[in-house]
Structure formats: C-alpha cells, structure tokens
Amino acid sequence: MAVSGIFLVGFLIAHMLGNLKVFAGATSFDSYAHWLRDIGKPILPGVWFLWFMRIGLVVAAVAHMWAAATLALRARAARPVKYAHRKKVRGSYAARTMRWGGVIILLFLIYHIMDLTTGTLNPVGDPNRPYANVVAGFAPERWYVTLFYTLAVVALGFHLRHGVFSALRSLGQQTPNGERRARLVALVFAVVLSAGFLLVPFAVLTGLVA
C-alpha cells in the first residue's frame, strides 16, 4: 500500500506541475507535451518511455487497490464475530470514504484518459494540439466535465489527506504533537495538490485560459 502510494503521489505532483504550464501559453504547453513523448530518444524509440510510465502507473494503481482489499479482508478476518455493543468511533470523513473516493477517482481516470489522452471524447481530439484539447475539454459549454473533474479532485484530496496522515503516523509520528504535525502536513499537502489540479479547468471555464 505504501510503496504503490508513494509512486502514485510522485506522479500526481509531476502531473500537476506539468498541467500548470498551460498558463505559459499554447506554444510552451504543446512543447512540454511533445517533450514527454520524446523522453529517452534516441536510446528509446518513439513514445516508449511514456508507455513505460503508463504501465508503471497501471501496475501501481492495481497494487494499491489490491493492497486495500487485502487489508480490509484481513481486518474482517481478525474479528469474525461482531461486537455485541460498540461505541461509534469518531473518524475523519476521509477515513470513512476512502473506498468510495477511490471508486470516484477510478471512474474519472477512465474518462480523463478517453478525453485528453486518446482524444475519443474530446471535441478536438488532436494529439498534436494538446493545448487546444485542454481548452476544448473544459470549455464553458462542457461545464459538466469541470464539475466531474472537481468532484474527482476533491475525492482525491480527501484520499491524500488520510493517506499522508496514515503514512506519517506509520513513520513514527505517534506522540500528540506528532499527530498534530502529521494532520497539518497531510491537510496542507492535500489542499495544495488539489488546488493545483483545479486551477486549470477553472481558468478555462472562466476564460482566463483560451
């Protein structure tokens, strides 16, 4: 769970920073997108490096879901008989919705790939014009796409907040002060990453990027 999570978080940070290049204009963003396809040349032909990354992400995502399911089954097996009386445990919203948040994120990823990677659902759908694809994908008349994107990013934020907090606790933040620090770091990280992802679609929606 931890290893796959770290790999996925690393990708999210890089992806968010790459997305923000859209504010530098069409030329800069298109150059960046084309550069991603050329990484590894001439040692690797074509878009091989990009496909290695995609395969790695799929493996990490599957491993993450498998680990989550395995841990849930182990927890259930450890207590096969339900408590006769159990007080309600006060937990964070993120902790209670990790599974549903994961489902929302997975569904969005499928759509996101078909929209901005394969171009199947994008009004432009031209792999040579990534900037135009982004602008068309989040155009004001396609507000429902931005709404779905926002819902997925918010779910991702809750997911990250709980995941980072749990990781920091596992790394030794067990004291009361350590717990407070872990909660703060997890919250700040989740908010910053979520805001970074949401800047682009709302910039297109409001006409700041066109």
HELIX and SHEET records of a PDB file:
HELIX    1   1 ALA A    2  ASN A   19  1                                  18    
HELIX    2   2 LEU A   20  ALA A   24  5                                   5    
HELIX    3   3 ALA A   26  ASP A   38  1                                  13    
HELIX    4   4 TRP A   48  ALA A   78  1                                  31    
HELIX    5   5 TYR A   93  ARG A   96  1                                   4    
HELIX    6   6 MET A   98  HIS A  112  1                                  15    
HELIX    7   7 ILE A  113  THR A  117  3                                   5    
HELIX    8   8 PRO A  130  GLY A  137  1                                   8    
HELIX    9   9 PRO A  140  ARG A  142  5                                   3    
HELIX   10  10 TRP A  143  SER A  170  1                                  28    
HELIX   11  11 PRO A  176  LEU A  205  1                                  30    
END                                                                             
